[in-house]
Amino acid sequence: MFEEQISKLFRDSILVKEKILGDKNFIKLISTVAQEIIRAFRRKNKVLLCGNGGSAADAQHIAAELSGKFYIDREPLFAEALHVNTSYLTAVANDYSYEEVFARLVKAKGSSGDVLIAISTSGNSPNVIKAIETANLMGMITVGLTGSDGGKMNGICKYLLKVPSNQTPRIQEAHITIGHIICELVEKELFLKSKSEFSDF
């Protein structure tokens, strides 16, 4: 009954990833972001992540891969999604505004040299924008993940990864693929002695 539609949705998802694969600048940008995160962890800095809805789930997923493990048993890395304390989230949203929920935690937890990974498919989420602006003022390295338009995140992130799609599900699928790639590269570089060991996975 749904077989044709299912096949089309798989093709649509693959097409977005093929567009990324064919864009050398995009691939280079992912590499650059991974290197920034590696340098941050080597300095004993942190990675903070934020997003709403599905992007919050992606932020939490990426944080878990870094702070837990991706492939190998190794030391934990400090990575945290900023929405996971619901008492904090609801208190600040109620007492201040929802726009403030990530920015206040960036102020509380962030330091110069830390990395903020800010995820918004539209690039226009007000609380994500405010978190980026706050992180920039603090000397943090800001990384944005958006759709093809980039929205208001254009020009305010040090690095902006704009997935070539305007469809929210396809963008999110690419975001988590990019997140997994970065986690793999970070873990390899920080904890594996040689490329040959890594290629055995």
Buried (B, 14 or more C-beta within 10 A) or exposed (E): EEEEEEEEBEEBBEEBBEBBEEEEEBEEBBEEBBBBBBBBBEEEBBBBBBBBBBBBBBBBBBBBBBBEBBBEEEEEBBBBBBBEBEEBBEEBBEEEEBBBBBBBBBBEEBEEBBBBBBBBBBBBBBBBBBBBBBBBEBEBBBBBBBBBBBBBBEEBBBBBBBBBBEBBBBBBBBBBBBBBBBBBBBBBBBBBEEEEEBEEE
